Amino acid sequence: MKKGSIKNTRINAEVRKEIQNVVMNGIKDPRVSAMTTVTDARVTADLRYCTVYVSVLGSEAEAEETLAGLKRAAGFIRSELAHSVNLRITPELKFVLDESMAYGAHIDKVLEVHLSDTEKNRRGLNMDQVFEGKTRTGADDCSDGTCAPDGDCVGSVSRHLYLKKNEPSKNVTVCLEKPLEKFKYLSGFSEIVSDADAVQHPDLAIALDVSDKGRLGGFTALFDRAADQLNIDHHITNPHFAATTICDPSASSTCELLYTLLDAERIDAEIAAALYTGIVTDSGVFKYSSTSPRTMNIAADLIAKGIPFGEIIDGSFYRKTYVQNKIMGLALLNAVENADGTVIYAIISAEEQARMGTVHADLDGISEQLRLTVGVKCAVLCSEMEPGSWKLSLRSLEPIDVAAIAMMYGGGGHVRAAGCTIVGKRPEEIMEEVVRAAEAQMHV
């Protein structure tokens, strides 16, 4: 097995995910922080050794304590790994701190520079501290989302609502490519700005649910103009492109991560509705593998705020407009399966979208519907963004790691949901390559 091969990438991702599950749910050692994230796992080609990279949101001392606890539990974690991952050899585990993320040390450094002595002495770390350190009273602060924002990205306006209600002296602008009208029930929806020039020189630009800088689309220049930058995300492929990155790949959604960073006592029903929208969307209404006991506990806390959770689920995940149903029908009608029915894909051109009267955001949910086809392990929607530019939306079941496939084209995402954009190739050529990559993973 070659290092960096599709098989090696898939094994690394699966081992990382399972170790994260054990760390979250199986370790009783009080030294191991609840804010521990397994950021990467690198298994040697002979499967005998695995270096496990971890980050701890907290102080340097907490990180060292967590590392000591994990090293003590390495044998137990290895035995659990042997039961959950089908490998010829279960590798020996070596735990190291991920210096590239350096959550605790980096955040401490940020707070040391920006916060007052009184604030430094406050116990714990939450979003109030981060924002207070990075913005002055009355300063310009903007939130950037991805191009074609999904429910998790749109739900991240909860951060805007939180600051607006609790830090009214701050001037906050939410910048997103025009989101779908189905999210208009969210408080603050009408205040979303789609003009990248709306804020010229913000003191702080916050990229929410943005897995890489390219996903900022037309807002990249705005992000670069900011005096300071913060990225809050949950994608495992996040390259940490901002000055400060808070990324938790174990979270079902960015909104779940946001909840852990906000003061729960200061979250009202409007903020809760936005957070719940993001969690419901990115967890597939709590059915994707990213859903954890923490996800469900947070959802329960948000429901307790008095939100109309049933209507939010219908409105954000299931309900479709007439044109959205039409374009989905076209995709299903034109769908193609590979020889054994394990891979399915659909191609939708810009011309077809124009004929149907849809915008690209109306394609939301099509790849997931394709994935529900009986026997399918990998589903792909290949849609034309502009002439010659094709966006892939990939969904999968075991054993396909679509993040590994997306990374072949400079994209990323999660093991079961990923995406990328490809320029300069015919869609048929693209799909031939993707089908071969998916089949290769199933036949290793």
C-alpha positions in Angstrom: 0.0 0.0 0.0 1.6 3.3 -1.1 1.6 6.2 1.2 -0.9 8.8 0.0 -2.8 6.3 -2.1 -6.6 6.2 -2.1 -6.5 3.1 0.1 -4.1 4.7 2.6 -6.2 7.9 2.7 -9.3 5.9 3.4 -7.7 3.8 6.2 -6.3 7.0 7.8 -9.7 8.6 7.7 -11.5 5.6 9.2 -8.9 5.1 11.9 -9.1 8.8 12.8 -12.9 8.6 13.0 -13.0 5.5 15.2 -10.3 6.8 17.6 -12.3 10.0 17.9 -15.3 8.0 18.9 -13.4 6.1 21.5 -11.9 9.3 22.9 -15.3 11.0 23.1 -17.3 8.0 24.5 -14.9 5.4 25.9 -12.2 7.1 27.9 -12.9 7.6 31.6 -9.5 9.1 32.5 -10.3 12.6 34.0 -7.1 14.0 32.5 -8.5 13.7 28.9 -10.3 16.9 28.1 -13.8 16.9 26.7 -12.5 19.4 24.1 -10.1 16.9 22.6 -10.1 16.5 18.8 -8.3 13.8 16.8 -7.2 15.9 13.9 -5.4 13.2 11.9 -4.2 9.6 11.9 -1.3 8.4 9.8 -1.0 4.6 9.4 2.3 3.2 8.0 2.2 1.3 4.8 2.8 -2.0 6.7 -0.1 -1.2 9.1 2.1 -1.7 12.1 2.2 1.8 13.5 -0.1 4.8 13.6 0.7 8.4 14.6 -2.4 10.0 16.1 -2.5 13.8 16.1 -4.7 15.5 18.7 -5.6 19.0 19.6 -7.0 20.3 22.9 -9.0 23.5 23.2 -7.6 24.9 26.4 -4.4 25.7 28.1 -1.0 24.1 27.4 -1.2 22.3 30.8 -4.6 20.8 29.8 -3.1 19.6 26.5 -0.2 17.9 28.2 -2.5 16.2 30.7 -4.8 15.0 27.9 -1.8 13.6 26.0 -0.6 11.8 29.1 -4.1 10.3 29.6 -4.3 9.2 26.0 -0.9 7.5 26.1 -2.0 5.6 29.2 -5.1 4.5 27.4 -3.4 3.6 24.1 -3.7 -0.1 24.7 -7.4 0.1 25.4 -8.0 2.4 22.4 -6.1 -0.1 20.2 -8.2 -3.0 21.4 -11.4 -1.0 20.6 -9.9 -0.1 17.2 -9.4 -3.8 16.5 -13.2 -4.4 16.9 -14.4 -1.5 14.8 -11.9 -1.3 11.9 -11.3 -4.3 9.7 -7.5 -4.3 9.2 -5.1 -7.2 8.8 -3.0 -5.7 11.6 -4.2 -3.3 14.2 -1.4 -0.7 14.4 0.4 0.4 17.6 -0.7 3.9 18.5 1.5 6.9 19.2 -0.3 10.1 20.4 1.2 13.5 19.7 -0.1 17.1 19.9 -1.0 18.6 16.6 1.1 21.7 16.5 -0.4 22.9 13.2 -3.7 23.5 15.0 -2.3 24.2 18.5 -5.7 25.2 19.8 -4.8 25.9 23.4 -1.5 27.6 22.8 -2.7 29.6 19.9 -5.9 30.8 21.5 -3.9 31.6 24.7 -1.6 33.7 22.6 -4.5 35.6 21.0 -6.0 36.3 24.4 -2.7 37.4 25.8 -2.4 40.0 23.1 -5.9 41.2 23.0 -7.7 40.8 26.3 -7.5 42.9 29.5 -5.9 41.4 32.7 -9.4 40.9 34.2 -10.5 39.0 31.1 -7.4 36.9 31.1 -8.1 35.7 34.6 -11.6 34.5 33.7 -11.7 30.7 33.8 -12.6 28.8 30.7 -12.7 29.8 27.0 -15.8 30.9 25.1 -16.7 32.8 22.0 -17.3 36.0 24.1 -13.6 36.0 25.0 -12.5 35.4 21.4 -14.7 38.2 20.0 -13.8 40.6 22.8 -10.2 40.0 22.1 -10.5 40.4 18.3 -12.9 43.4 18.0 -12.9 46.8 19.7 -16.1 48.3 20.9 -18.0 49.6 17.9 -15.5 48.0 15.5 -16.6 46.6 12.1 -17.0 42.8 12.2 -18.2 40.7 9.3 -19.1 37.1 8.9 -18.3 35.3 5.6 -20.0 32.2 4.4 -19.4 29.8 1.5 -20.6 30.2 -2.0 -23.9 28.3 -2.4 -24.4 28.3 1.4 -26.2 25.3 3.0 -28.3 25.2 6.1 -25.2 24.9 8.4 -23.6 28.0 6.9 -26.9 30.0 6.9 -27.6 28.7 10.5 -24.3 30.3 11.5 -26.0 33.6 11.4 -26.7 32.6 15.0 -23.3 34.1 15.8 -24.5 37.4 14.3 -27.7 37.3 16.4 -25.7 36.4 19.5 -23.5 39.4 19.2 -26.3 41.7 18.2 -28.3 40.8 21.3 -25.4 40.6 23.7 -22.8 43.0 22.3 -24.9 45.7 20.7 -22.0 48.1 20.5 -20.4 46.0 17.8 -21.2 46.7 14.2 -21.8 43.2 12.7 -22.5 42.4 9.0 -23.4 38.9 7.7 -22.1 38.4 4.1 -23.4 35.4 2.2 -24.1 34.4 -1.4 -27.9 34.7 -1.7 -29.2 31.9 0.5 -32.3 29.8 -0.3 -35.7 31.4 0.6 -36.6 28.3 2.6 -34.3 29.7 5.4 -36.2 33.0 5.6 -37.8 32.0 8.9 -34.5 32.7 10.6 -34.3 35.9 12.5 -31.7 38.2 10.8 -32.3 36.5 7.3 -33.4 39.8 5.8 -30.2 41.5 7.0 -27.9 39.1 5.1 -25.7 41.0 2.6 -24.7 39.5 -0.7 -22.6 42.4 -1.9 -18.9 41.7 -1.3 -18.2 45.4 -1.2 -20.7 46.1 1.6 -17.9 46.2 4.2 -14.6 47.7 3.0 -12.1 47.2 5.7 -13.5 45.1 8.6 -11.5 44.8 11.8 -12.4 41.1 11.9 -13.7 38.7 9.2 -15.1 35.4 10.4 -15.4 32.6 8.0 -18.1 30.2 9.3 -18.6 26.7 7.9 -15.9 27.4 5.3 -13.7 24.4 4.6 -11.1 26.1 2.5 -10.5 29.7 1.3 -11.7 29.0 -2.2 -15.2 28.3 -0.8 -15.4 32.0 0.0 -16.0 32.7 -3.6 -16.6 36.4 -4.3 -16.0 37.2 -0.6 -12.3 36.2 -0.7 -11.1 39.8 -1.3 -13.3 41.0 1.6 -11.8 38.3 3.9 -8.3 39.3 2.8 -9.0 43.0 3.5 -9.8 42.4 7.2 -7.4 43.4 9.8 -7.8 40.1 11.5 -9.3 36.7 10.5 -11.1 33.9 12.3 -12.3 30.6 10.8 -14.8 28.4 12.7 -15.4 25.1 10.9 -15.9 21.3 11.3 -14.4 19.9 8.1 -11.6 17.4 8.5 -9.9 18.7 5.3 -9.7 22.3 6.6 -6.2 23.7 5.8 -6.3 26.4 8.5 -6.2 29.4 6.1 -7.2 32.1 8.6 -5.0 33.8 11.2 -7.0 31.9 13.9 -8.8 28.6 13.2 -11.2 26.8 15.5 -12.0 23.5 13.8 -13.6 20.4 15.3 -14.0 17.5 12.8 -15.9 15.5 15.4 -18.7 18.0 15.4 -21.7 17.2 13.2 -21.8 20.8 12.1 -20.3 24.2 12.5 -23.5 25.2 14.4 -22.8 22.4 16.9 -19.3 23.7 17.4 -20.7 27.3 17.8 -23.0 26.1 20.5 -20.0 24.9 22.6 -18.3 28.2 22.2 -21.3 30.4 23.1 -22.7 31.0 26.6 -25.8 28.7 26.7 -27.5 31.0 29.2 -27.4 33.8 26.6 -28.9 31.8 23.8 -32.6 32.7 23.2 -35.2 31.0 21.0 -34.1 33.0 17.9 -30.5 32.0 18.2 -31.4 28.4 19.1 -33.5 28.1 15.9 -30.6 29.1 13.8 -28.2 26.7 15.6 -30.8 23.9 15.3 -31.2 24.6 11.6 -27.5 24.1 11.0 -27.3 20.9 13.1 -30.4 19.3 11.4 -29.1 20.1 8.0 -25.5 18.8 8.3 -26.5 15.8 10.4 -29.1 14.7 7.9 -31.8 15.1 10.6 -29.5 13.2 13.0 -28.9 10.2 10.8 -25.3 10.8 9.4 -22.3 9.1 11.1 -21.2 12.5 12.4 -24.2 12.5 14.8 -22.9 11.9 18.4 -24.4 11.8 21.9 -23.1 15.4 22.2 -25.1 16.4 19.1 -28.3 15.0 20.5 -27.7 16.6 23.9 -27.2 20.0 22.3 -30.3 19.5 20.1 -32.3 18.8 23.3 -31.0 22.0 24.9 -32.0 24.0 21.9 -35.5 22.4 21.8 -35.8 23.4 25.4 -35.5 27.0 24.3 -39.0 26.7 22.8 -38.1 26.5 19.1 -40.6 25.0 16.6 -38.3 22.0 15.9 -40.7 20.1 13.7 -41.3 23.0 11.4 -37.6 23.7 11.2 -36.9 20.1 10.1 -39.5 20.3 7.4 -38.6 23.7 6.2 -34.8 23.3 6.2 -34.5 19.7 5.1 -37.6 18.2 3.4 -39.7 20.9 1.9 -39.1 21.8 -1.8 -40.3 24.4 -4.2 -42.0 23.5 -7.5 -38.8 24.3 -9.5 -36.6 22.4 -7.0 -38.8 19.3 -7.5 -38.6 19.7 -11.3 -34.8 19.9 -11.4 -34.5 17.0 -9.0 -36.9 15.0 -11.3 -34.6 15.8 -14.2 -31.5 14.7 -12.3 -33.2 11.4 -11.3 -34.4 10.8 -14.9 -30.9 11.3 -16.3 -29.1 9.4 -13.5 -26.5 6.8 -14.6 -25.3 3.7 -12.6 -22.1 1.9 -13.0 -22.0 -1.8 -13.9 -22.8 -3.2 -10.5 -25.1 -0.4 -9.3 -22.9 0.8 -6.5 -22.1 4.2 -8.0 -24.7 6.6 -9.4 -24.3 10.0 -10.8 -26.3 12.7 -12.6 -25.1 15.6 -14.8 -26.9 18.9 -15.0 -25.7 21.6 -17.4 -26.1 25.3 -17.0 -28.4 25.3 -20.0 -30.7 22.8 -18.2 -30.7 24.9 -15.1 -31.6 28.0 -17.1 -34.4 26.2 -18.9 -35.9 25.1 -15.5 -35.6 28.5 -14.0 -33.4 27.4 -11.1 -30.4 28.8 -9.4 -27.5 26.6 -8.3 -28.8 26.6 -4.7 -31.9 24.8 -5.9 -29.8 21.6 -6.5 -29.5 21.1 -2.7 -30.5 17.6 -1.7 -30.2 15.9 -5.1 -27.0 14.0 -4.3 -28.5 12.8 -1.1 -31.6 11.6 -2.9 -29.3 9.7 -5.4 -27.5 8.1 -2.5 -30.8 6.6 -1.2 -31.0 4.4 -4.3 -30.9 0.7 -3.3 -27.5 -0.8 -3.7 -25.7 2.5 -4.1 -22.5 3.2 -2.1 -21.5 6.5 -3.8 -23.7 9.2 -5.4 -22.5 12.2 -7.3 -24.2 15.3 -8.7 -22.1 17.0 -11.4 -23.5 20.4 -12.0 -22.3 23.2 -14.2 -21.6 26.4 -12.3 -20.6 28.5 -15.3 -19.3 27.4 -18.8 -16.6 24.8 -18.3 -16.7 24.8 -14.5 -18.3 21.8 -12.9 -19.2 21.3 -9.2 -19.2 17.8 -7.7 -21.4 17.1 -4.7 -20.6 13.6 -3.4 -22.4 11.4 -0.8 -21.5 7.9 0.3 -21.9 4.9 2.5 -19.3 2.5 3.9 -16.7 1.9 2.6 -16.4 4.9 0.3 -14.5 8.0 1.5 -15.7 10.8 -0.8 -13.4 13.3 0.9 -10.4 11.4 -0.5 -12.0 11.6 -4.0 -12.8 15.3 -3.6 -9.2 16.0 -2.5 -8.0 14.6 -5.8 -9.4 17.7 -7.4 -8.5 20.2 -4.7 -11.8 19.9 -2.8 -12.6 18.4 0.6 -15.3 17.8 3.2 -16.2 14.7 5.2 -15.8 11.0 4.7 -19.5 10.7 3.8 -20.1 14.1 2.2 -17.7 16.2 0.2 -17.4 18.5 -2.8 -15.1 20.1 -5.3 -15.0 22.2 -8.4 -13.3 21.1 -11.6 -12.5 23.4 -14.6 -11.5 22.4 -18.1 -12.8 18.9 -18.4 -15.9 17.4 -20.0 -18.4 16.2 -17.4 -18.4 12.7 -18.9 -14.6 12.5 -18.5 -14.9 13.7 -14.9 -17.5 11.1 -14.0 -15.4 8.3 -15.5 -12.5 9.3 -13.2 -14.8 9.6 -10.2 -16.4 6.2 -10.8 -13.0 4.5 -11.2 -11.8 6.1 -7.9 -15.0 5.0 -6.0 -14.7 1.4 -7.5 -11.0 1.3 -6.5 -12.0 2.0 -2.9 -14.5 -0.8 -2.9 -12.1 -3.3 -4.3 -9.1 -2.8 -2.1 
